[in-house]
Amino acid sequence: MMKIIKLIGQMIMVVMIVIGGLFIWVMWEATPPKVEATPEETKTSSARYACTEFLSDVLKDPSSAEWGMRSGNWYASWPAKTDGDSVTVHPKFRAKNGLGALTINNFVCQVEVSGGKVRLLSLREL
């Protein structure tokens, strides 16, 4: 009787190992390939990030700025439109004003992205 129980236990262990191996193999194959950003996506991403730097220069309390989504790419939610080397970004975020109150800020930030460099063309508050 003990030998039968031991044999059943070993068979269950072998089945679990086989199922675990199959699961790992299937999941390994299911890993999606890395997707490279298009040149336009790279340009708009660079423009959005540069706009945070330009905005920080004009804010009363730049350290209080809450740029948007709480993720690794929080600025990615800002609408942006490209026209050749020019990119127009519409940042919307919260930051403290001169009185210390958090306010919602809307800007239009237009930059030129060329050769890996970003140059501010205009920055205005809406």
N, CA, C and O atoms as CSV, one atom per row, in Angstrom:
chain,resi,resn,atom,element,x,y,z
A,1,MET,N,N,0.829,-1.194,0.000
A,1,MET,CA,C,0.000,0.000,0.000
A,1,MET,C,C,0.874,1.259,0.000
A,1,MET,O,O,0.591,2.212,-0.726
A,2,MET,N,N,1.909,1.262,0.794
A,2,MET,CA,C,2.820,2.414,0.858
A,2,MET,C,C,3.536,2.599,-0.470
A,2,MET,O,O,3.789,3.728,-0.893
A,3,LYS,N,N,3.868,1.477,-1.136
A,3,LYS,CA,C,4.558,1.572,-2.415
A,3,LYS,C,C,3.634,2.202,-3.459
A,3,LYS,O,O,4.091,2.975,-4.302
A,4,ILE,N,N,2.356,1.882,-3.411
A,4,ILE,CA,C,1.397,2.438,-4.363
A,4,ILE,C,C,1.253,3.944,-4.142
A,4,ILE,O,O,1.225,4.716,-5.101
A,5,ILE,N,N,1.162,4.358,-2.882
A,5,ILE,CA,C,1.039,5.786,-2.559
A,5,ILE,C,C,2.296,6.530,-3.004
A,5,ILE,O,O,2.205,7.632,-3.545
A,6,LYS,N,N,3.461,5.938,-2.779
A,6,LYS,CA,C,4.717,6.547,-3.181
A,6,LYS,C,C,4.782,6.658,-4.708
A,6,LYS,O,O,5.222,7.680,-5.235
A,7,LEU,N,N,4.349,5.621,-5.416
A,7,LEU,CA,C,4.347,5.617,-6.865
A,7,LEU,C,C,3.389,6.686,-7.418
A,7,LEU,O,O,3.719,7.374,-8.384
A,8,ILE,N,N,2.221,6.821,-6.814
A,8,ILE,CA,C,1.254,7.841,-7.228
A,8,ILE,C,C,1.827,9.243,-6.992
A,8,ILE,O,O,1.663,10.131,-7.828
A,9,GLY,N,N,2.485,9.433,-5.875
A,9,GLY,CA,C,3.121,10.718,-5.555
A,9,GLY,C,C,4.190,11.070,-6.580
A,9,GLY,O,O,4.288,12.221,-7.005
A,10,GLN,N,N,4.993,10.083,-6.980
A,10,GLN,CA,C,6.033,10.321,-7.981
A,10,GLN,C,C,5.410,10.658,-9.335
A,10,GLN,O,O,5.913,11.526,-10.049
A,11,MET,N,N,4.327,9.983,-9.688
A,11,MET,CA,C,3.657,10.246,-10.962
A,11,MET,C,C,3.067,11.661,-10.982
A,11,MET,O,O,3.137,12.363,-11.991
A,12,ILE,N,N,2.488,12.060,-9.855
A,12,ILE,CA,C,1.932,13.416,-9.755
A,12,ILE,C,C,3.052,14.445,-9.907
A,12,ILE,O,O,2.868,15.469,-10.565
A,13,MET,N,N,4.201,14.178,-9.306
A,13,MET,CA,C,5.342,15.082,-9.385
A,13,MET,C,C,5.831,15.206,-10.828
A,13,MET,O,O,6.131,16.310,-11.283
A,14,VAL,N,N,5.916,14.090,-11.550
A,14,VAL,CA,C,6.354,14.106,-12.947
A,14,VAL,C,C,5.365,14.898,-13.791
A,14,VAL,O,O,5.780,15.691,-14.637
A,15,VAL,N,N,4.079,14.702,-13.581
A,15,VAL,CA,C,3.062,15.425,-14.337
A,15,VAL,C,C,3.172,16.931,-14.054
A,15,VAL,O,O,3.056,17.736,-14.979
A,16,MET,N,N,3.389,17.313,-12.819
A,16,MET,CA,C,3.517,18.726,-12.471
A,16,MET,C,C,4.748,19.338,-13.140
A,16,MET,O,O,4.693,20.473,-13.613
A,17,ILE,N,N,5.841,18.609,-13.182
A,17,ILE,CA,C,7.058,19.111,-13.824
A,17,ILE,C,C,6.826,19.294,-15.323
A,17,ILE,O,O,7.234,20.305,-15.895
A,18,VAL,N,N,6.176,18.327,-15.955
A,18,VAL,CA,C,5.894,18.419,-17.389
A,18,VAL,C,C,4.972,19.603,-17.677
A,18,VAL,O,O,5.226,20.369,-18.607
A,19,ILE,N,N,3.917,19.760,-16.901
A,19,ILE,CA,C,2.983,20.877,-17.102
A,19,ILE,C,C,3.697,22.211,-16.870
A,19,ILE,O,O,3.495,23.162,-17.625
A,20,GLY,N,N,4.518,22.282,-15.842
A,20,GLY,CA,C,5.278,23.509,-15.576
A,20,GLY,C,C,6.214,23.845,-16.723
A,20,GLY,O,O,6.328,25.006,-17.117
A,21,GLY,N,N,6.886,22.833,-17.259
A,21,GLY,CA,C,7.778,23.046,-18.400
A,21,GLY,C,C,7.024,23.528,-19.623
A,21,GLY,O,O,7.490,24.426,-20.325
A,22,LEU,N,N,5.863,22.943,-19.887
A,22,LEU,CA,C,5.044,23.373,-21.014
A,22,LEU,C,C,4.577,24.813,-20.838
A,22,LEU,O,O,4.573,25.593,-21.790
A,23,PHE,N,N,4.186,25.159,-19.617
A,23,PHE,CA,C,3.741,26.520,-19.332
A,23,PHE,C,C,4.866,27.520,-19.611
A,23,PHE,O,O,4.644,28.551,-20.246
A,24,ILE,N,N,6.068,27.210,-19.132
A,24,ILE,CA,C,7.209,28.109,-19.356
A,24,ILE,C,C,7.502,28.223,-20.851
A,24,ILE,O,O,7.773,29.320,-21.340
A,25,TRP,N,N,7.452,27.121,-21.577
A,25,TRP,CA,C,7.717,27.150,-23.004
A,25,TRP,C,C,6.686,28.009,-23.742
A,25,TRP,O,O,7.040,28.812,-24.605
A,26,VAL,N,N,5.414,27.832,-23.394
A,26,VAL,CA,C,4.350,28.608,-24.047
A,26,VAL,C,C,4.510,30.088,-23.730
A,26,VAL,O,O,4.387,30.922,-24.626
A,27,MET,N,N,4.779,30.427,-22.492
A,27,MET,CA,C,4.923,31.825,-22.110
A,27,MET,C,C,6.161,32.439,-22.759
A,27,MET,O,O,6.138,33.614,-23.125
A,28,TRP,N,N,7.213,31.688,-22.905
A,28,TRP,CA,C,8.435,32.179,-23.542
A,28,TRP,C,C,8.139,32.553,-24.990
A,28,TRP,O,O,8.590,33.589,-25.480
A,29,GLU,N,N,7.379,31.701,-25.665
A,29,GLU,CA,C,7.022,31.942,-27.052
A,29,GLU,C,C,6.020,33.092,-27.189
A,29,GLU,O,O,5.952,33.732,-28.238
A,30,ALA,N,N,5.245,33.354,-26.138
A,30,ALA,CA,C,4.195,34.373,-26.198
A,30,ALA,C,C,4.726,35.777,-25.915
A,30,ALA,O,O,3.973,36.744,-26.034
A,31,THR,N,N,5.991,35.917,-25.548
A,31,THR,CA,C,6.549,37.221,-25.249
A,31,THR,C,C,6.561,38.065,-26.515
A,31,THR,O,O,7.150,37.665,-27.519
A,32,PRO,N,N,5.914,39.236,-26.479
A,32,PRO,CA,C,5.844,40.058,-27.696
A,32,PRO,C,C,7.217,40.633,-28.048
A,32,PRO,O,O,8.023,40.904,-27.158
A,33,PRO,N,N,7.478,40.815,-29.313
A,33,PRO,CA,C,8.759,41.406,-29.720
A,33,PRO,C,C,8.795,42.892,-29.368
A,33,PRO,O,O,7.755,43.543,-29.276
A,34,LYS,N,N,9.994,43.416,-29.175
A,34,LYS,CA,C,10.140,44.841,-28.896
A,34,LYS,C,C,9.794,45.632,-30.145
A,34,LYS,O,O,10.167,45.266,-31.259
A,35,VAL,N,N,9.073,46.723,-29.934
A,35,VAL,CA,C,8.666,47.568,-31.050
A,35,VAL,C,C,9.512,48.837,-31.009
A,35,VAL,O,O,9.580,49.526,-29.991
A,36,GLU,N,N,10.146,49.126,-32.129
A,36,GLU,CA,C,10.957,50.338,-32.226
A,36,GLU,C,C,10.050,51.538,-32.512
A,36,GLU,O,O,9.081,51.428,-33.264
A,37,ALA,N,N,10.370,52.668,-31.912
A,37,ALA,CA,C,9.600,53.891,-32.145
A,37,ALA,C,C,9.879,54.411,-33.552
A,37,ALA,O,O,10.999,54.324,-34.054
A,38,THR,N,N,8.843,54.949,-34.167
A,38,THR,CA,C,9.013,55.558,-35.487
A,38,THR,C,C,9.728,56.896,-35.315
A,38,THR,O,O,9.746,57.441,-34.211
A,39,PRO,N,N,10.314,57.433,-36.376
A,39,PRO,CA,C,10.965,58.744,-36.262
A,39,PRO,C,C,10.007,59.833,-35.774
A,39,PRO,O,O,10.410,60.719,-35.021
A,40,GLU,N,N,8.731,59.772,-36.203
A,40,GLU,CA,C,7.767,60.775,-35.745
A,40,GLU,C,C,7.481,60.623,-34.251
A,40,GLU,O,O,7.364,61.621,-33.539
A,41,GLU,N,N,7.368,59.381,-33.771
A,41,GLU,CA,C,7.142,59.157,-32.336
A,41,GLU,C,C,8.335,59.655,-31.523
A,41,GLU,O,O,8.160,60.233,-30.450
A,42,THR,N,N,9.524,59.436,-32.022
A,42,THR,CA,C,10.723,59.916,-31.335
A,42,THR,C,C,10.741,61.441,-31.293
A,42,THR,O,O,11.105,62.040,-30.281
A,43,LYS,N,N,10.345,62.060,-32.402
A,43,LYS,CA,C,10.329,63.521,-32.478
A,43,LYS,C,C,9.307,64.106,-31.500
A,43,LYS,O,O,9.617,65.054,-30.778
A,44,THR,N,N,8.088,63.549,-31.471
A,44,THR,CA,C,7.069,64.091,-30.571
A,44,THR,C,C,7.429,63.835,-29.109
A,44,THR,O,O,7.157,64.672,-28.248
A,45,SER,N,N,8.033,62.698,-28.828
A,45,SER,CA,C,8.448,62.405,-27.461
A,45,SER,C,C,9.528,63.380,-27.002
A,45,SER,O,O,9.485,63.878,-25.877
A,46,SER,N,N,10.493,63.648,-27.873
A,46,SER,CA,C,11.549,64.618,-27.546
A,46,SER,C,C,10.962,66.003,-27.326
A,46,SER,O,O,11.374,66.724,-26.417
A,47,ALA,N,N,9.997,66.373,-28.163
A,47,ALA,CA,C,9.361,67.686,-28.039
A,47,ALA,C,C,8.599,67.803,-26.725
A,47,ALA,O,O,8.696,68.817,-26.033
A,48,ARG,N,N,7.844,66.770,-26.386
A,48,ARG,CA,C,7.073,66.806,-25.126
A,48,ARG,C,C,8.004,66.958,-23.934
A,48,ARG,O,O,7.759,67.773,-23.044
A,49,TYR,N,N,9.075,66.168,-23.920
A,49,TYR,CA,C,10.014,66.241,-22.796
A,49,TYR,C,C,10.674,67.619,-22.731
A,49,TYR,O,O,10.801,68.195,-21.650
A,50,ALA,N,N,11.096,68.154,-23.889
A,50,ALA,CA,C,11.738,69.464,-23.912
A,50,ALA,C,C,10.787,70.542,-23.400
A,50,ALA,O,O,11.216,71.483,-22.732
A,51,CYS,N,N,9.506,70.410,-23.708
A,51,CYS,CA,C,8.531,71.396,-23.241
A,51,CYS,C,C,8.466,71.429,-21.710
A,51,CYS,O,O,8.248,72.494,-21.133
A,52,THR,N,N,8.648,70.299,-21.049
A,52,THR,CA,C,8.660,70.322,-19.571
A,52,THR,C,C,9.822,71.166,-19.069
A,52,THR,O,O,9.695,71.885,-18.078
A,53,GLU,N,N,10.954,71.075,-19.759
A,53,GLU,CA,C,12.115,71.875,-19.358
A,53,GLU,C,C,11.858,73.364,-19.578
A,53,GLU,O,O,12.168,74.185,-18.715
A,54,PHE,N,N,11.290,73.712,-20.735
A,54,PHE,CA,C,10.995,75.109,-21.030
A,54,PHE,C,C,9.928,75.658,-20.079
A,54,PHE,O,O,10.008,76.811,-19.655
A,55,LEU,N,N,8.934,74.840,-19.746
A,55,LEU,CA,C,7.886,75.258,-18.815
A,55,LEU,C,C,8.450,75.464,-17.416
A,55,LEU,O,O,8.044,76.390,-16.713
A,56,SER,N,N,9.368,74.624,-17.012
A,56,SER,CA,C,9.969,74.753,-15.676
A,56,SER,C,C,10.643,76.109,-15.504
A,56,SER,O,O,10.706,76.643,-14.396
A,57,ASP,N,N,11.144,76.660,-16.602
A,57,ASP,CA,C,11.804,77.970,-16.530
A,57,ASP,C,C,10.833,79.110,-16.274
A,57,ASP,O,O,11.245,80.158,-15.778
A,58,VAL,N,N,9.547,78.937,-16.598
A,58,VAL,CA,C,8.581,80.035,-16.437
A,58,VAL,C,C,7.635,79.842,-15.251
A,58,VAL,O,O,6.883,80.758,-14.918
A,59,LEU,N,N,7.653,78.687,-14.615
A,59,LEU,CA,C,6.755,78.439,-13.487
A,59,LEU,C,C,7.265,79.114,-12.220
A,59,LEU,O,O,8.472,79.247,-12.018
A,60,LYS,N,N,6.322,79.544,-11.359
A,60,LYS,CA,C,6.681,80.162,-10.073
A,60,LYS,C,C,7.336,79.142,-9.140
A,60,LYS,O,O,8.282,79.467,-8.422
A,61,ASP,N,N,6.826,77.907,-9.155
A,61,ASP,CA,C,7.354,76.831,-8.304
A,61,ASP,C,C,7.450,75.552,-9.145
A,61,ASP,O,O,6.561,74.703,-9.078
A,62,PRO,N,N,8.525,75.407,-9.936
A,62,PRO,CA,C,8.646,74.263,-10.842
A,62,PRO,C,C,8.605,72.905,-10.133
A,62,PRO,O,O,8.159,71.915,-10.713
A,63,SER,N,N,9.061,72.861,-8.901
A,63,SER,CA,C,9.081,71.579,-8.184
A,63,SER,C,C,7.674,71.111,-7.807
A,63,SER,O,O,7.480,69.947,-7.458
A,64,SER,N,N,6.697,72.014,-7.877
A,64,SER,CA,C,5.319,71.638,-7.539
A,64,SER,C,C,4.553,71.078,-8.741
A,64,SER,O,O,3.428,70.603,-8.590
A,65,ALA,N,N,5.152,71.131,-9.922
A,65,ALA,CA,C,4.445,70.733,-11.144
A,65,ALA,C,C,4.058,69.255,-11.103
A,65,ALA,O,O,4.884,68.381,-10.838
A,66,GLU,N,N,2.794,69.010,-11.372
A,66,GLU,CA,C,2.264,67.648,-11.525
A,66,GLU,C,C,1.949,67.518,-13.001
A,66,GLU,O,O,0.887,67.942,-13.457
A,67,TRP,N,N,2.877,66.929,-13.751
A,67,TRP,CA,C,2.845,66.949,-15.200
A,67,TRP,C,C,1.727,66.134,-15.824
A,67,TRP,O,O,1.412,66.345,-16.995
A,68,GLY,N,N,1.124,65.230,-15.110
A,68,GLY,CA,C,0.039,64.435,-15.696
A,68,GLY,C,C,0.026,63.037,-15.141
A,68,GLY,O,O,0.123,62.833,-13.931
A,69,MET,N,N,-0.097,62.058,-16.043
A,69,MET,CA,C,-0.203,60.657,-15.636
A,69,MET,C,C,0.989,60.263,-14.770
A,69,MET,O,O,2.106,60.738,-14.976
A,70,ARG,N,N,0.737,59.402,-13.814
A,70,ARG,CA,C,1.796,58.910,-12.937
A,70,ARG,C,C,2.386,57.635,-13.517
A,70,ARG,O,O,2.077,56.534,-13.061
A,71,SER,N,N,3.230,57.788,-14.518
A,71,SER,CA,C,3.893,56.627,-15.108
A,71,SER,C,C,5.274,57.051,-15.569
A,71,SER,O,O,5.683,58.195,-15.374
A,72,GLY,N,N,5.977,56.135,-16.171
A,72,GLY,CA,C,7.303,56.444,-16.673
A,72,GLY,C,C,7.291,57.479,-17.776
A,72,GLY,O,O,8.278,58.192,-17.957
A,73,ASN,N,N,6.230,57.578,-18.499
A,73,ASN,CA,C,6.126,58.526,-19.607
A,73,ASN,C,C,4.922,59.427,-19.416
A,73,ASN,O,O,4.028,59.445,-20.261
A,74,TRP,N,N,4.879,60.168,-18.334
A,74,TRP,CA,C,3.721,60.981,-17.985
A,74,TRP,C,C,3.409,62.024,-19.039
A,74,TRP,O,O,2.241,62.362,-19.230
A,75,TYR,N,N,4.404,62.540,-19.722
A,75,TYR,CA,C,4.168,63.579,-20.713
A,75,TYR,C,C,3.601,63.021,-22.015
A,75,TYR,O,O,3.178,63.791,-22.878
A,76,ALA,N,N,3.584,61.700,-22.172
A,76,ALA,CA,C,3.096,61.075,-23.411
A,76,ALA,C,C,1.617,61.333,-23.641
A,76,ALA,O,O,1.133,61.144,-24.757
A,77,SER,N,N,0.888,61.757,-22.625
A,77,SER,CA,C,-0.551,62.001,-22.789
A,77,SER,C,C,-0.842,63.374,-23.398
A,77,SER,O,O,-1.976,63.648,-23.790
A,78,TRP,N,N,0.177,64.240,-23.480
A,78,TRP,CA,C,-0.045,65.561,-24.041
A,78,TRP,C,C,-0.207,65.476,-25.557
A,78,TRP,O,O,0.613,64.844,-26.224
A,79,PRO,N,N,-1.251,66.101,-26.115
A,79,PRO,CA,C,-1.416,66.101,-27.569
A,79,PRO,C,C,-0.240,66.815,-28.254
A,79,PRO,O,O,0.229,67.851,-27.783
A,80,ALA,N,N,0.217,66.251,-29.353
A,80,ALA,CA,C,1.312,66.859,-30.114
A,80,ALA,C,C,1.053,66.663,-31.600
A,80,ALA,O,O,0.537,65.630,-32.027
A,81,LYS,N,N,1.419,67.666,-32.372
A,81,LYS,CA,C,1.227,67.605,-33.823
A,81,LYS,C,C,2.526,68.027,-34.493
A,81,LYS,O,O,3.122,69.046,-34.141
A,82,THR,N,N,2.957,67.224,-35.467
A,82,THR,CA,C,4.186,67.547,-36.183
A,82,THR,C,C,3.860,68.205,-37.518
A,82,THR,O,O,2.843,67.916,-38.148
A,83,ASP,N,N,4.759,69.100,-37.926
A,83,ASP,CA,C,4.679,69.746,-39.233
A,83,ASP,C,C,6.123,69.957,-39.682
A,83,ASP,O,O,6.726,70.994,-39.410
A,84,GLY,N,N,6.663,68.958,-40.372
A,84,GLY,CA,C,8.079,68.999,-40.741
A,84,GLY,C,C,8.920,68.833,-39.490
A,84,GLY,O,O,8.743,67.870,-38.744
A,85,ASP,N,N,9.845,69.776,-39.253
A,85,ASP,CA,C,10.681,69.729,-38.045
A,85,ASP,C,C,10.003,70.394,-36.857
A,85,ASP,O,O,10.492,70.285,-35.732
A,86,SER,N,N,8.891,71.077,-37.082
A,86,SER,CA,C,8.171,71.778,-36.027
A,86,SER,C,C,7.180,70.833,-35.341
A,86,SER,O,O,6.466,70.076,-35.997
A,87,VAL,N,N,7.154,70.895,-34.021
A,87,VAL,CA,C,6.206,70.094,-33.238
A,87,VAL,C,C,5.487,71.037,-32.275
A,87,VAL,O,O,6.120,71.794,-31.539
A,88,THR,N,N,4.161,70.978,-32.292
A,88,THR,CA,C,3.348,71.784,-31.376
A,88,THR,C,C,2.754,70.860,-30.326
A,88,THR,O,O,2.053,69.901,-30.648
A,89,VAL,N,N,3.046,71.163,-29.060
A,89,VAL,CA,C,2.595,70.348,-27.927
A,89,VAL,C,C,1.624,71.183,-27.104
A,89,VAL,O,O,1.814,72.387,-26.935
A,90,HIS,N,N,0.577,70.530,-26.592
A,90,HIS,CA,C,-0.421,71.208,-25.756
A,90,HIS,C,C,-0.384,70.622,-24.342
A,90,HIS,O,O,-1.211,69.778,-23.998
A,91,PRO,N,N,0.589,71.076,-23.513
A,91,PRO,CA,C,0.686,70.566,-22.146
A,91,PRO,C,C,-0.445,71.075,-21.254
A,91,PRO,O,O,-0.821,72.246,-21.308
A,92,LYS,N,N,-0.970,70.181,-20.444
A,92,LYS,CA,C,-1.964,70.535,-19.422
A,92,LYS,C,C,-1.493,69.861,-18.145
A,92,LYS,O,O,-1.302,68.645,-18.113
A,93,PHE,N,N,-1.304,70.651,-17.087
A,93,PHE,CA,C,-0.734,70.129,-15.843
A,93,PHE,C,C,-1.129,71.038,-14.688
A,93,PHE,O,O,-1.690,72.116,-14.883
A,94,ARG,N,N,-0.822,70.576,-13.479
A,94,ARG,CA,C,-1.069,71.380,-12.277
A,94,ARG,C,C,0.260,71.843,-11.709
A,94,ARG,O,O,1.252,71.114,-11.723
A,95,ALA,N,N,0.256,73.080,-11.206
A,95,ALA,CA,C,1.445,73.622,-10.534
A,95,ALA,C,C,0.999,74.759,-9.624
A,95,ALA,O,O,-0.069,75.342,-9.814
A,96,LYS,N,N,1.829,75.065,-8.637
A,96,LYS,CA,C,1.503,76.159,-7.712
A,96,LYS,C,C,1.731,77.503,-8.389
A,96,LYS,O,O,2.712,77.707,-9.105
A,97,ASN,N,N,0.786,78.420,-8.137
A,97,ASN,CA,C,0.932,79.783,-8.655
A,97,ASN,C,C,1.695,80.633,-7.636
A,97,ASN,O,O,2.222,80.107,-6.656
A,98,GLY,N,N,1.751,81.936,-7.868
A,98,GLY,CA,C,2.480,82.838,-6.985
A,98,GLY,C,C,1.938,82.895,-5.568
A,98,GLY,O,O,2.656,83.288,-4.648
A,99,LEU,N,N,0.663,82.502,-5.374
A,99,LEU,CA,C,0.048,82.501,-4.044
A,99,LEU,C,C,0.172,81.145,-3.359
A,99,LEU,O,O,-0.265,80.985,-2.219
A,100,GLY,N,N,0.758,80.181,-4.036
A,100,GLY,CA,C,0.945,78.853,-3.446
A,100,GLY,C,C,-0.212,77.898,-3.672
A,100,GLY,O,O,-0.209,76.789,-3.138
A,101,ALA,N,N,-1.203,78.309,-4.453
A,101,ALA,CA,C,-2.354,77.441,-4.738
A,101,ALA,C,C,-2.084,76.617,-6.001
A,101,ALA,O,O,-1.544,77.127,-6.982
A,102,LEU,N,N,-2.468,75.332,-5.963
A,102,LEU,CA,C,-2.334,74.486,-7.153
A,102,LEU,C,C,-3.389,74.890,-8.163
A,102,LEU,O,O,-4.579,74.916,-7.847
A,103,THR,N,N,-2.960,75.205,-9.377
A,103,THR,CA,C,-3.875,75.583,-10.447
A,103,THR,C,C,-3.609,74.726,-11.674
A,103,THR,O,O,-2.510,74.202,-11.860
A,104,ILE,N,N,-4.633,74.593,-12.505
A,104,ILE,CA,C,-4.475,73.872,-13.766
A,104,ILE,C,C,-3.928,74.851,-14.792
A,104,ILE,O,O,-4.451,75.954,-14.952
A,105,ASN,N,N,-2.880,74.445,-15.478
A,105,ASN,CA,C,-2.222,75.283,-16.472
A,105,ASN,C,C,-2.339,74.653,-17.851
A,105,ASN,O,O,-2.134,73.450,-18.013
A,106,ASN,N,N,-2.667,75.463,-18.832
A,106,ASN,CA,C,-2.724,75.031,-20.232
A,106,ASN,C,C,-1.768,75.908,-21.033
A,106,ASN,O,O,-1.819,77.135,-20.949
A,107,PHE,N,N,-0.906,75.272,-21.803
A,107,PHE,CA,C,0.064,75.995,-22.616
A,107,PHE,C,C,0.055,75.462,-24.034
A,107,PHE,O,O,-0.469,74.382,-24.307
A,108,VAL,N,N,0.641,76.233,-24.926
A,108,VAL,CA,C,0.992,75.774,-26.268
A,108,VAL,C,C,2.495,75.958,-26.362
A,108,VAL,O,O,3.015,77.062,-26.197
A,109,CYS,N,N,3.179,74.867,-26.628
A,109,CYS,CA,C,4.635,74.873,-26.705
A,109,CYS,C,C,5.020,74.408,-28.108
A,109,CYS,O,O,4.750,73.270,-28.493
A,110,GLN,N,N,5.649,75.299,-28.860
A,110,GLN,CA,C,6.070,74.943,-30.211
A,110,GLN,C,C,7.588,74.899,-30.244
A,110,GLN,O,O,8.264,75.856,-29.867
A,111,VAL,N,N,8.111,73.763,-30.704
A,111,VAL,CA,C,9.561,73.569,-30.758
A,111,VAL,C,C,9.965,73.060,-32.135
A,111,VAL,O,O,9.141,72.566,-32.904
A,112,GLU,N,N,11.240,73.194,-32.421
A,112,GLU,CA,C,11.812,72.636,-33.639
A,112,GLU,C,C,12.741,71.502,-33.220
A,112,GLU,O,O,13.646,71.697,-32.409
A,113,VAL,N,N,12.511,70.330,-33.773
A,113,VAL,CA,C,13.333,69.161,-33.464
A,113,VAL,C,C,14.101,68.809,-34.731
A,113,VAL,O,O,13.513,68.410,-35.736
A,114,SER,N,N,15.416,68.960,-34.673
A,114,SER,CA,C,16.234,68.703,-35.850
A,114,SER,C,C,17.615,68.221,-35.418
A,114,SER,O,O,18.270,68.842,-34.580
A,115,GLY,N,N,18.040,67.128,-35.992
A,115,GLY,CA,C,19.376,66.609,-35.690
A,115,GLY,C,C,19.587,66.261,-34.236
A,115,GLY,O,O,20.697,66.392,-33.720
A,116,GLY,N,N,18.525,65.814,-33.558
A,116,GLY,CA,C,18.646,65.438,-32.152
A,116,GLY,C,C,18.628,66.621,-31.196
A,116,GLY,O,O,18.741,66.434,-29.985
A,117,LYS,N,N,18.488,67.836,-31.719
A,117,LYS,CA,C,18.449,69.036,-30.880
A,117,LYS,C,C,17.047,69.624,-30.923
A,117,LYS,O,O,16.343,69.524,-31.928
A,118,VAL,N,N,16.655,70.241,-29.808
A,118,VAL,CA,C,15.328,70.845,-29.703
A,118,VAL,C,C,15.500,72.332,-29.411
A,118,VAL,O,O,16.237,72.719,-28.504
A,119,ARG,N,N,14.809,73.159,-30.195
A,119,ARG,CA,C,14.885,74.606,-30.030
A,119,ARG,C,C,13.477,75.135,-29.822
A,119,ARG,O,O,12.559,74.785,-30.565
A,120,LEU,N,N,13.304,75.981,-28.807
A,120,LEU,CA,C,12.001,76.576,-28.506
A,120,LEU,C,C,11.664,77.638,-29.546
A,120,LEU,O,O,12.452,78.552,-29.789
A,121,LEU,N,N,10.484,77.510,-30.160
A,121,LEU,CA,C,9.997,78.523,-31.106
A,121,LEU,C,C,9.031,79.473,-30.431
A,121,LEU,O,O,9.113,80.688,-30.617
A,122,SER,N,N,8.089,78.909,-29.626
A,122,SER,CA,C,7.171,79.770,-28.882
A,122,SER,C,C,6.597,78.983,-27.705
A,122,SER,O,O,6.487,77.757,-27.732
A,123,LEU,N,N,6.239,79.744,-26.676
A,123,LEU,CA,C,5.626,79.170,-25.478
A,123,LEU,C,C,4.626,80.191,-24.966
A,123,LEU,O,O,4.990,81.300,-24.576
A,124,ARG,N,N,3.348,79.792,-24.976
A,124,ARG,CA,C,2.342,80.735,-24.490
A,124,ARG,C,C,1.287,80.002,-23.669
A,124,ARG,O,O,0.948,78.846,-23.921
A,125,GLU,N,N,0.785,80.735,-22.673
A,125,GLU,CA,C,-0.256,80.174,-21.810
A,125,GLU,C,C,-1.610,80.460,-22.425
A,125,GLU,O,O,-1.844,81.539,-22.970
A,126,LEU,N,N,-2.502,79.482,-22.332
A,126,LEU,CA,C,-3.865,79.656,-22.852
A,126,LEU,C,C,-4.779,80.196,-21.766
A,126,LEU,O,O,-5.967,80.410,-22.009
